[in-house]
């Protein structure tokens, strides 16, 4: 098989707080891309020196697994002068996968994403943003118990557990204090939605403005209190059940909200939007993940591609890479072997 004449660098960080891509994910992506592209490498970016070294390689595409790096390592994710990798690559006209800085910033700060969704007239539950170290003040909000509390800037279910559902002020304060003291994060407090939960994978077609919108229902195992929560423990163990959304009316409503949210936060190419129903079956936006887990057979994004449109792992990875290359070259990408599956509008309903 003739390989495509492109140079791709997969980028991640060795810092768990910075990297949106695990080593397992990097290895799987590298193995796939190496089958189809002439030059594929892995670059670790922890600081500005690493980032400059990446730029000097002049790759045709960066497969992005890091949102930003701090200028002050001691401040980490709290650094106000952080360098957004996507912005930096844009300065040097280097293509990268996925969304740009503005969308990543909304993803990273869940309260900002929720407010953007509200500003666009879309559904998300009322919320309160609690800054670490400050007294909790929710008296003037529309919140009511039970509430759900999670870190405002963490992914992968980090900080989410049985105690995330709070039924009184003491429980609320304990959870907010834990997030502040242990995770060094602000808290997002919102009305607890008691309905079913869904994850919606969104993937752009090459050469058009159409998207595949691919929902899954996620069913977490019951915890000791009978709640089904996608906690960090559940997610890391891949213990939730992922099933097809068979009710066409519900599917349409979920897909419509997910795609509208995707556009509202300025996302592009691919990403995941999480949605939960309230007690009346109305869908509400929870959060977004614009660099979702891309491990074969793990995580909702690859599963959604398989279950909804029978797009396997290799096809998915190559498609994501080609989206980045196509955007930089105005859709003039190198022809690829016919074994690679190119998505067309005929494959899935485009919302």
KETIGU-787126 format. One line per field, with one value per residue (C-alpha): residue number from 1; residue in three letters; x, y, z. Coordinates in steps of 0.02 Angstrom, whole numbers. Layout:
<bavos>
seq = c(NUM:...)
type = c(ALA:...)
east = c(X:...)
north = c(Y:...)
up = c(Z:...)
</bavos>
This chain:
<bavos>
seq = c(1:2:3:4:5:6:7:8:9:10:11:12:13:14:15:16:17:18:19:20:21:22:23:24:25:26:27:28:29:30:31:32:33:34:35:36:37:38:39:40:41:42:43:44:45:46:47:48:49:50:51:52:53:54:55:56:57:58:59:60:61:62:63:64:65:66:67:68:69:70:71:72:73:74:75:76:77:78:79:80:81:82:83:84:85:86:87:88:89:90:91:92:93:94:95:96:97:98:99:100:101:102:103:104:105:106:107:108:109:110:111:112:113:114:115:116:117:118:119:120:121:122:123:124:125:126:127:128:129:130:131:132:133:134:135:136:137:138:139:140:141:142:143:144:145:146:147:148:149:150:151:152:153:154:155:156:157:158:159:160:161:162:163:164:165:166:167:168:169:170:171:172:173:174:175:176:177:178:179:180:181:182:183:184:185:186:187:188:189:190:191:192:193:194:195:196:197:198:199:200:201:202:203:204:205:206:207:208:209:210:211:212:213:214:215:216:217:218:219:220:221:222:223:224:225:226:227:228:229:230:231:232:233:234:235:236:237:238:239:240:241:242:243:244:245:246:247:248:249:250:251:252:253:254:255:256:257:258:259:260:261:262:263:264:265:266:267:268:269:270:271:272:273:274:275:276:277:278:279:280:281:282:283:284:285:286:287:288:289:290:291:292:293:294:295:296:297:298:299:300:301:302:303:304:305:306:307:308:309:310:311:312:313:314:315:316:317:318:319:320:321:322:323:324:325:326:327:328:329:330:331:332:333:334:335:336:337:338:339:340:341:342:343:344:345:346:347:348:349:350:351)
type = c(UNK:UNK:UNK:UNK:UNK:UNK:UNK:UNK:UNK:UNK:UNK:UNK:UNK:UNK:UNK:UNK:UNK:UNK:UNK:UNK:UNK:UNK:UNK:UNK:UNK:UNK:UNK:UNK:UNK:UNK:UNK:UNK:UNK:UNK:UNK:UNK:UNK:UNK:UNK:UNK:UNK:UNK:UNK:UNK:UNK:UNK:UNK:UNK:UNK:UNK:UNK:UNK:UNK:UNK:UNK:UNK:UNK:UNK:UNK:UNK:UNK:UNK:UNK:UNK:UNK:UNK:UNK:UNK:UNK:UNK:UNK:UNK:UNK:UNK:UNK:UNK:UNK:UNK:UNK:UNK:UNK:UNK:UNK:UNK:UNK:UNK:UNK:UNK:UNK:UNK:UNK:UNK:UNK:UNK:UNK:UNK:UNK:UNK:UNK:UNK:UNK:UNK:UNK:UNK:UNK:UNK:UNK:UNK:UNK:UNK:UNK:UNK:UNK:UNK:UNK:UNK:UNK:UNK:UNK:UNK:UNK:UNK:UNK:UNK:UNK:UNK:UNK:UNK:UNK:UNK:UNK:UNK:UNK:UNK:UNK:UNK:UNK:UNK:UNK:UNK:UNK:UNK:UNK:UNK:UNK:UNK:UNK:UNK:UNK:UNK:UNK:UNK:UNK:UNK:UNK:UNK:UNK:UNK:UNK:UNK:UNK:UNK:UNK:UNK:UNK:UNK:UNK:UNK:UNK:UNK:UNK:UNK:UNK:UNK:UNK:UNK:UNK:UNK:UNK:UNK:UNK:UNK:UNK:UNK:UNK:UNK:UNK:UNK:UNK:UNK:UNK:UNK:UNK:UNK:UNK:UNK:UNK:UNK:UNK:UNK:UNK:UNK:UNK:UNK:UNK:UNK:UNK:UNK:UNK:UNK:UNK:UNK:UNK:UNK:UNK:UNK:UNK:UNK:UNK:UNK:UNK:UNK:UNK:UNK:UNK:UNK:UNK:UNK:UNK:UNK:UNK:UNK:UNK:UNK:UNK:UNK:UNK:UNK:UNK:UNK:UNK:UNK:UNK:UNK:UNK:UNK:UNK:UNK:UNK:UNK:UNK:UNK:UNK:UNK:UNK:UNK:UNK:UNK:UNK:UNK:UNK:UNK:UNK:UNK:UNK:UNK:UNK:UNK:UNK:UNK:UNK:UNK:UNK:UNK:UNK:UNK:UNK:UNK:UNK:UNK:UNK:UNK:UNK:UNK:UNK:UNK:UNK:UNK:UNK:UNK:UNK:UNK:UNK:UNK:UNK:UNK:UNK:UNK:UNK:UNK:UNK:UNK:UNK:UNK:UNK:UNK:UNK:UNK:UNK:UNK:UNK:UNK:UNK:UNK:UNK:UNK:UNK:UNK:UNK:UNK:UNK:UNK:UNK:UNK:UNK:UNK:UNK:UNK:UNK:UNK:UNK:UNK:UNK:UNK:UNK:UNK:UNK:UNK:UNK:UNK:UNK:UNK:UNK:UNK:UNK:UNK:UNK:UNK:UNK:UNK:UNK)
east = c(0:67:74:16:158:119:214:107:162:53:68:39:109:182:85:-86:-155:-105:-124:-293:-221:-161:-7:-119:-215:-54:11:-150:-157:27:3:-145:-72:95:3:-58:62:246:308:226:306:263:311:300:259:277:348:388:553:460:333:468:549:383:369:545:492:369:242:99:-18:-15:-133:-176:-178:-130:-234:-106:57:90:226:246:251:212:43:0:-179:-208:-76:-162:-23:-39:9:-129:-49:-178:-146:41:28:-85:52:167:31:39:-121:-191:-337:-497:-546:-452:-412:-581:-675:-545:-557:-744:-719:-590:-702:-869:-959:-910:-974:-1140:-1158:-1121:-1255:-1378:-1334:-1376:-1546:-1505:-1551:-1437:-1479:-1459:-1287:-1178:-991:-899:-721:-601:-570:-724:-879:-1022:-1164:-1310:-1449:-1491:-1482:-1621:-1542:-1636:-1588:-1534:-1386:-1238:-1062:-907:-741:-761:-603:-571:-616:-628:-749:-613:-690:-859:-924:-1072:-1046:-1068:-1256:-1292:-1457:-1419:-1298:-1180:-1157:-1135:-1001:-907:-900:-849:-713:-649:-638:-549:-428:-388:-409:-363:-511:-662:-832:-980:-1143:-1302:-1474:-1461:-1544:-1625:-1653:-1554:-1381:-1315:-1150:-1153:-1005:-995:-885:-871:-879:-726:-761:-928:-1007:-1108:-1083:-1122:-1211:-1199:-1282:-1262:-1354:-1233:-1293:-1178:-1187:-1286:-1184:-1219:-1357:-1441:-1377:-1306:-1161:-1022:-889:-702:-696:-833:-754:-578:-643:-752:-891:-1037:-1147:-1159:-1316:-1395:-1532:-1678:-1818:-1811:-1900:-1785:-1634:-1680:-1700:-1534:-1441:-1515:-1462:-1289:-1252:-1319:-1207:-1059:-1082:-1120:-953:-861:-804:-747:-707:-748:-794:-912:-1063:-1138:-1324:-1441:-1630:-1730:-1875:-1989:-1876:-1812:-1629:-1504:-1321:-1197:-1023:-913:-753:-663:-517:-612:-531:-480:-435:-505:-655:-647:-739:-899:-830:-756:-905:-1028:-941:-955:-1132:-1207:-1119:-1007:-851:-708:-560:-435:-562:-606:-426:-380:-537:-495:-318:-382:-501:-352:-251:-400:-435:-257:-253:-432:-486:-347:-286:-183:-284:-287:-298:-474:-463:-488:-670:-716:-878:-1012:-1185:-1257:-1185:-1283:-1420:-1346:-1436)
north = c(0:171:288:468:593:689:719:704:735:671:787:751:802:694:801:724:897:959:809:767:609:455:358:215:331:401:227:175:333:315:134:181:335:248:127:265:413:418:507:498:549:579:742:775:956:1012:1187:1322:1240:1081:1183:1273:1106:1047:1199:1172:1000:1087:946:949:912:906:778:882:806:960:1116:1230:1240:1356:1488:1461:1274:1306:1381:1239:1248:1407:1505:1661:1677:1501:1471:1391:1264:1290:1478:1449:1328:1450:1581:1466:1408:1229:1130:1037:925:986:1153:1313:1408:1492:1328:1240:1379:1351:1164:1188:1308:1220:1371:1477:1343:1334:1522:1523:1391:1495:1651:1554:1509:1325:1211:1184:1176:1331:1340:1426:1450:1434:1502:1402:1479:1590:1568:1478:1595:1520:1618:1719:1577:1470:1313:1188:1025:900:984:913:973:945:1030:1171:1131:943:804:615:617:678:736:658:524:479:636:745:736:849:865:1004:1146:1043:914:1054:1138:976:935:1110:1110:942:1004:1162:1083:917:954:1139:1181:1294:1208:1205:1182:1146:1071:882:808:642:573:466:518:528:560:629:609:740:718:833:775:816:946:1005:1091:936:838:662:673:506:484:346:318:288:184:185:47:92:155:114:245:185:329:303:425:430:453:453:273:217:307:244:66:89:15:108:24:113:77:142:274:186:311:420:569:571:543:693:806:751:770:941:1007:929:1004:1174:1172:1116:1268:1386:1351:1371:1190:1117:950:832:823:754:837:763:779:725:722:801:716:765:692:861:858:977:1011:949:980:960:868:926:806:649:483:395:221:76:-1:125:287:347:434:279:175:302:295:106:90:230:220:67:175:74:140:156:241:363:412:437:539:655:677:713:846:944:923:965:1127:1186:1140:1192:1012:967:814:672:525:380:194:133:28:192:231:410:467:532:601:432:344:427:551:724:836)
up = c(0:-49:101:97:85:245:407:564:743:885:1034:1218:1387:1524:1647:1681:1717:1543:1430:1354:1280:1375:1323:1272:1158:1084:1048:962:856:810:757:647:564:531:417:303:315:270:425:596:760:943:1027:1213:1250:1431:1408:1281:1232:1185:1089:991:951:882:770:704:643:524:520:397:541:730:806:957:1131:1232:1252:1333:1430:1578:1569:1756:1795:1978:1931:1813:1749:1850:1755:1684:1554:1487:1305:1202:1086:948:944:940:794:702:712:615:494:557:542:692:728:808:883:916:1075:1101:1099:1207:1335:1348:1363:1499:1598:1614:1686:1536:1417:1510:1504:1317:1292:1393:1292:1134:1203:1224:1369:1517:1700:1811:1891:2019:2000:2165:2166:2274:2443:2436:2542:2455:2410:2316:2399:2244:2119:2048:2117:2223:2307:2256:2172:2078:2115:2008:1971:1846:1749:1756:1636:1638:1784:1902:2065:2027:2145:2254:2358:2203:2232:2380:2472:2596:2629:2738:2600:2473:2577:2608:2422:2370:2504:2443:2263:2320:2444:2360:2175:2184:2075:2074:2082:1966:2060:1961:1980:1978:1823:1867:1692:1570:1511:1333:1248:1071:955:818:664:514:334:230:97:165:313:360:520:577:744:835:1005:1133:1294:1437:1584:1734:1865:2020:2167:2350:2354:2195:2087:1914:1902:1772:1904:1877:1938:1818:1670:1701:1715:1561:1668:1591:1463:1294:1192:1033:1047:963:997:841:918:1069:956:849:1001:1076:911:878:1049:1035:864:916:1069:964:852:998:1083:918:903:738:655:798:980:1109:1189:1347:1381:1519:1531:1672:1758:1613:1479:1417:1362:1442:1400:1530:1460:1307:1269:1113:1131:1182:1221:1061:1122:1022:1110:1252:1281:1202:1047:961:1019:947:778:772:839:735:567:577:567:639:739:595:484:624:661:478:450:596:529:353:421:488:330:219:313:289:105:63:43:-78:16:-51:-118:2:-20:-51:106:201:223:178:257:141:172:124:274:412:437:447:569)
</bavos>
